[in-house]
Amino acid sequence: MLPMMPPGTLPPPSVPHPHGGAPTPATGTTTPAPAATEPVSDLVPSVERTDALRPAVLEAIKTVFDPEIPVNIYELGLIYDVIVDAESRVGVRMTLTAPACPAAQTLPVEVREKTSRVPGVTSARVEVVWDPPWTKDRMSDAAKLQLGMF
């Protein structure tokens, strides 16, 4: 809640959101930040479910493209891990090419949406991680060839 302003004074255009999300407009309403990343560390991997669902999940992820690069994010090396638990909940650990990546809010959401539509998946979460940092060495040979890096 915003503090009361003395008569005749203007409130600031926005104040930081108390939980680090999007700024809270000065009108007192809150604008929640999009949930682009969610921890997946609580998922206990099931070898059986991972073996069954991982191929289809990866195929779904391969349909997600970085808007600035004509290569899918899997071939770019942005996907670090796919975890499937016994209840067929999927967790994807991924990174971005840089912390200030313009697609930081959209790519994880698109990965989550496409992963959750895979038959057999009960829910999906995506966690963006920065360790290890992404480098061009993580790209597949196909991506390097497509981008003229050979």
C-alpha positions in Angstrom: 0.0 0.0 0.0 1.3 3.5 -0.8 1.8 6.0 1.9 -0.7 8.9 2.1 0.5 12.0 0.3 -0.1 15.4 1.7 -2.6 17.5 -0.2 -1.1 19.3 -3.2 1.8 16.9 -3.7 2.1 14.4 -6.5 2.9 10.8 -5.9 5.9 9.3 -7.6 5.1 7.8 -11.1 5.8 4.3 -9.7 7.4 2.7 -6.7 9.3 -0.6 -6.7 7.1 -3.6 -6.3 7.6 -5.0 -2.7 8.6 -8.5 -4.1 10.9 -7.3 -6.8 8.4 -7.6 -9.6 7.1 -4.9 -11.9 6.7 -1.4 -10.5 3.5 -0.7 -8.7 1.6 2.1 -10.3 1.1 5.2 -8.1 -2.6 4.5 -8.1 -2.2 1.8 -5.5 -2.9 -1.1 -7.8 -0.4 -3.9 -8.2 0.9 -5.3 -11.4 2.4 -8.8 -10.7 5.5 -9.7 -12.6 5.1 -12.5 -15.0 6.3 -15.8 -13.6 8.9 -16.5 -16.2 11.0 -18.7 -14.0 10.1 -21.2 -11.3 12.4 -23.5 -9.3 12.5 -27.1 -10.3 14.8 -28.4 -7.5 11.9 -30.0 -5.6 11.1 -32.4 -8.4 12.5 -35.9 -7.8 13.5 -37.4 -11.2 11.9 -40.6 -12.3 14.0 -42.5 -14.8 11.0 -44.3 -16.2 8.9 -41.1 -16.7 11.9 -39.1 -18.0 12.7 -41.8 -20.6 9.1 -41.9 -21.7 8.5 -38.1 -21.9 11.9 -36.5 -22.6 11.9 -37.1 -26.3 8.5 -35.5 -26.9 9.4 -32.6 -24.5 12.6 -31.9 -26.4 10.7 -32.0 -29.7 8.3 -29.4 -28.3 11.2 -27.2 -27.1 12.7 -27.4 -30.5 9.8 -25.4 -31.8 10.8 -22.4 -29.6 13.0 -19.9 -31.4 15.0 -16.9 -30.2 13.3 -14.0 -31.9 16.6 -12.5 -32.9 18.3 -15.7 -34.1 16.8 -18.1 -36.7 17.8 -21.1 -34.6 15.7 -23.0 -32.0 16.7 -22.6 -28.4 17.7 -26.3 -28.1 20.2 -26.1 -30.9 21.5 -22.8 -29.4 22.4 -24.8 -26.2 20.0 -22.9 -23.9 18.4 -26.1 -22.5 20.5 -27.5 -19.7 18.2 -30.2 -18.2 14.8 -31.8 -18.5 13.5 -33.5 -15.3 10.3 -35.6 -15.2 9.0 -36.9 -11.8 6.8 -39.9 -11.1 3.7 -37.8 -11.5 4.8 -36.6 -15.0 5.5 -33.1 -13.8 8.2 -31.6 -16.0 11.0 -29.2 -14.9 13.2 -27.6 -17.5 16.4 -25.8 -16.6 17.5 -23.4 -19.2 19.6 -20.3 -19.6 19.6 -17.3 -21.9 22.4 -15.9 -24.0 22.7 -12.9 -21.6 21.0 -11.7 -18.4 19.7 -8.6 -20.3 18.3 -10.8 -23.2 15.2 -9.0 -24.6 13.4 -12.4 -24.7 14.0 -13.1 -20.9 10.3 -12.9 -20.1 8.9 -14.6 -23.2 11.2 -17.6 -23.9 10.7 -19.3 -20.6 7.0 -18.8 -20.7 6.9 -20.2 -24.3 8.9 -23.2 -23.2 6.6 -23.8 -20.2 3.5 -23.5 -22.4 4.8 -25.9 -25.1 6.1 -28.4 -22.6 2.8 -28.5 -20.8 0.9 -29.4 -24.0 3.0 -32.6 -24.6 0.7 -35.6 -24.1 1.3 -37.2 -20.8 2.8 -34.1 -19.1 0.7 -33.1 -16.1 2.4 -29.8 -15.5 5.5 -27.9 -16.5 7.9 -25.5 -14.8 10.9 -23.6 -16.2 13.8 -22.4 -14.2 16.2 -19.9 -15.7 19.8 -20.5 -14.4 23.0 -18.6 -15.0 25.5 -21.2 -14.0 27.2 -22.4 -16.0 27.0 -19.3 -18.2 26.0 -19.7 -21.8 28.8 -19.6 -24.4 28.9 -20.2 -28.2 30.5 -23.5 -27.4 27.1 -24.8 -26.2 25.6 -24.5 -29.7 25.2 -27.6 -31.8 27.2 -28.0 -35.0 23.9 -27.6 -36.9 23.3 -24.2 -35.2 26.8 -23.0 -35.9 26.5 -24.1 -39.5 23.2 -22.3 -39.9 24.6 -19.1 -38.4 27.7 -19.3 -40.6 30.1 -19.9 -37.7 32.1 -22.7 -39.5 
